[in-house]
Amino acid sequence: MTSTAGQSVLVTGASGFIGGHLVRLLTARGCRVSCLVRTTSRVDELRVAGARLLAGDIADRATVARAVASSNARFVFHLAGRVRAPDVGAFMQVNAGGVESILQVCADQPDPPVLVLVSSLAAAGPSRDGPTVETDPPAPVSHYGRSKLAGEQSAMRHAVALPITVVRPCIVFGAGDRGMLEVFRPIARSGLHVVGGSGERRVSLVAAADLAACLVLAAETGERLAPGAPGEGIYFAAAEDFSYVELGVAIARALGKPRPRTLCLPGWSVRTIGRIGDVASRIRGRSGWIGSDKIRDVLAGSWTCSSAKARQQLGWLPAAPLADRLREAAQWYRDARWL
């Protein structure tokens, strides 16, 4: 397998939280990094990292074709996607249609690049009898999860013509993340850890910096998708599992706070919060962090996955214990005055 070091690479979704961590790692490895970004994206940190910026929309195939050709990429990391959307069609347009665009363009190249597709544990669905593994049949429960699975299925259709590896992250946190901020903030401010449903349900977590390292290893040495071979070419990235109660305790410890009080909200109240979020999103004209689709995932059960395959085949290991990563995130939030 070819090393990414010093190679030309293209990153979509680079202005996002995970994309920023990946771009910094790639530039540190001496890669010539091009980033496909929307004209409305915040790109100051990408410029500081030395990345080359290419304006465009992942749903516009002509724009994608120009970006791939201009970058002369040997590796393409596709991170662009929607985590919030008003309806299933909006999710599908980007999370399935955008994947189809980048796949088709890469497959049309005279010498197709390696493509790493960043999917989600949501595409696999909640865990059942234990942590989900790559060969388990996917059973997403939300529009978001179904749209990410549709992207994976599109990738499978191109797997004969294009070397593709899929990475499914679990809950990702770290510097720049606004999602986990909503868990950190009430613990930091009032010592309260709010949980939707049972606090005993479990979740897998991974730090963005460690996920970025997994993506690079997947590009360099990972299996490639193979039609008719369930789980081949797919990797889960996870560092550690917590119950929701244990997660609150770990975050409080990272913040230097005493053990938090856990408030478990009944399912009906969490669903009501989701519906209120839907109404607020319609009034504002943009999707918020909480809505009915997100609540479907929250209440679906445990969300754990096994990273044994990534550890054994790729040699991937988180570079620091999760407790240290949580402290790093807490410190970043403080320094950025988000807490």
N, C-alpha and C positions, 0 to 999 in steps of 0.2 A: 504494500500500500504506500501511497505517496504522502509525505509529510506536508502539512499546511505551511510550515515555516518558509517565509519568503515568497509564497505564492500569491497570485491575484485571486481575490475572493470578492463575492458580492453578498451583501446582507440586506434582506428586506425586513422591514419593521425595526430598523436599527435605532430609531429615535425612541422606542419603547424602553421600559424598565429592563427587561432581560437583554434586549438588543444592545443597550449601552454597555453592559458587562461583557458581552461577547466581543464587541468591537474593540474594547480596551485590551482584552486578552489577545485578539488577533494582531493588533498593531504592535503589542509587546513582543510578539513572535516574529516581527519583521514582515508581516503580510502587507500586500498592497490592497487596502480595503476600500471598496466602493459601496455606497449605501443608497438604496432606492428609498427616497423619503417624499412625503407629500409636501406641498408648498406651505402648508399650515403647521408642519411639524417643528418642534423645538430642536434645533440642531447645533447649538453652541458647543455642547460637550463633544459632539462628533467632530466638529472642526478642530477643537483643542486636541483631540486624539490623533488628528492627522488624516482622517478619512476623507475620501473624495465623495462629494454629494451629487446625486443624480435625482432630479425632481421628476416625480411621476406617481401614478396610482396603480396599485397591484391589479386592479380589476380592468385596466386598460392594456390589452395585449400588445399594442404597438409601442406603448411606453416601456413595457417590460422587455420587449425585444431589443429596443435601443439600449436599455441599461445592460442587458446581458452581453450584447455585442461590444459595447463601449468598455465594459469592465474587463473583457477577455478572461473571465473568471474560470479557474480550474475547480473551485469549490463554490457552491451557492448554499447559503443558509437562509431558509425561508421561515421567518418569524412573524411576518405581517399577518394580522388577524384581528377579529373583533371579539372582545370579551363581553361587551355590552351592546345591545341592539334592541330596537323596539319590537321586532317580530322575527319569525323564523326566516323570512325572505331576506332580511338584511344580514342575518348571520350567514346564510348560504351564499349570498353574493360575494362575500369576502373570504370566508373560511373554506368554501368549496370552490367557488368560481375563481378566486385569486390563486388558489393552488393549481387549478387547471391551467391558468394562464402561464404561470412560471414553469410548470411541467412541460407544456407544449413547446414553449420557446426553447427551453434547455434541450429537449429531445431533438429539435430541429437544427441544433448546432452541428457543424461538421465533426467536431470532437466534443461530444457532450460532457459537461462538467459533472462532478459528484454533487448530488443535491441532498442536503439534510433538511428534512421536514420536521419542524417543531409542532407537535400535536398537543395532546393534553390527556391526563388521566380521565377527564370527563368523557372522552371518546370511548373509553373502556367501560365506564359506569362504575357504580359503587362496588366495593369489595363484598364478597359473599361469605364463604367459609374461612377465609384467611386473606392475606395480601394477594392482590391480583397479579398474575404473571402474564407474560406476553402471549401465550397460547390460549388463554381464556377467551371464549367468545365475547365480543363487545356487546354491551347492553346499556347505552347511554340513556339518561332519564330527562335531559333538558334539551331545549332547542340548540343551545351552545354545544353541548356534547355531540348531538347528532350532526351538527354542521362540521365539527372537527373530524368525526368519523367519515363523513362524506369526502373530506379532503384526503384522508388516508386511502379511501377506496379509489379515488381518482389517481392517487400515486401508484396504487397497485396495477391499474390499467396501463401505466406507462413504464412499468418495471422491466419489461423486456428490452426497451430501447434506451433506458436511462438508469445509471447506478443511483439508487435512492435508499436512504436510511431514515427511519422515523424514530424520533425520540419523544416519549410521552412524559413530561414533567408532572409531578404532583403539585402541592401548594408550594409556590416559590416566594421567597422573601429576601430582603436585603436592602442596601442603599438605593433610594429612589422609588421604593415600592409604596404605593398608596393603599393597596388592598389590605395588607397586614397592619398598616398604620391604624386602621379602624379597630384592630384588636389591641394593639399597644396603647392607644390613646386613653381609653377609659381606665385601664389598669394603672397607667401613669398618673392620671389626674384624680381618680376617686377610689382606686383600689378595687374596682368592680370588673369582673370578667363575665360578660354576657354571652350565653350559649343558647343557640336555637335547638330545642329538643333535648335529648339525653346528653348529659356531660360525659357519659362513658363511651360514646362513639369515638372511633379512632381515626386519625388522619396522618398521612405521611407528609414530611416537609423536606425541602432542599434549599440551600442558599443559592442565590443567583450566580455567584462567582463559581461555585462548584458545578452548577448546571452548565455554565459556559465551558468549563473544562471537559465535561462529558460530551458536549456537542462537538468539540474539536476532535476528541478521540473517536467519536462515531464517524466523523468525516474521514479520518485517516485509516482506521482499522476495522470499522464496523461491518457487520453483515449487510448485504443489500436485499431489498425486498425481492421475493420470489413468488410469482403467482402460484396458488395452490399449496403453499407451505405456511400454514398458520403460525404467526409469531416470528417468522424469519425476517430479519432486517428491521425489527422493532425492539426498542429498549425503553425500560422505565428508568427514570432518574429519581432516586429518593435517598435521603440520608438517614432519617430516623422517624419512628412512629410515636405519637402521643395520643392519649385520650384528650378530649377537649378540656377537661379539668386539669390534666397534667400540663397541657400547653399553656394555660393561664398561669400556672405556678412557675413554669420555666421562663415565661416572659417577665413576670414580676421579679424573678431572681436576676434576669438580665438587666432590668431597670434599677436594681438595688432597692426594691420595694418588698414589704412583707407579703406573705401569702395572700392572694386576693380573695374577696368574697365572690363566689360563683352564683350567678343568677341564670337558671335554666328556664327559658321561655317555652310554654307549651306550643305544640305545633300550630294550633288555630291562630295564636297571636302572631307567630312568625309569618304565617301565610297572609295575615292581615297587613303586616308591615310590608310584605312584598307587593300587595295590591296598592297600598298607599304610595310606594315607590313608583309603580307603573303610572299612577295619576300624576305624580310630581314630574315624571319624565315627559309626559305628554304636555304638561303646562309649560315646562322649560324648553321643550323642543329638542331635547337631547337626553340620551339614556343615562340614568344614574347608576351608582354602584349596586344598589339593592332594588330588585324587581322580582316578579313572580318566577321568572325563569331561573334566577340565581337561587331562590328559595327551594325550588325543586331539588337542586343538588344538595343544599344544606340539610334538608330533611330526609334525604334518600337512605341514610345509613352511614356506615364507616367508609372512608376513602383512603385505603392503604394499598400500596403496591410494593412488589419485591424488586430490588435493584440487583439481585444476585447475578443476573445475566450480564449486566453492564460491568459489574465488578470482576467477574470471571473472564469474560471475553475481551473487554476493553482495557482491563487493568485500572478501571476508574475507582478512585477513593476520594471522598471529600477531603480537602486539604486541611480542615480544622474541625474540631468537634462542634456539634450543633449548638451547644451552650455558648461557645465562643462566637459563633456566627450570630446568635441572637443578641449578644452583647454588642457586637459590631453594628448591627442594625439599630439597636437602641441608641448608641452613641451618634450614629449618623442622623437619626431623627432629631436628637437634641441639637447637634451642630447646625442642622438645616432649619432649626426652630419650627419643626413640625409638631413637636410635643410641647 
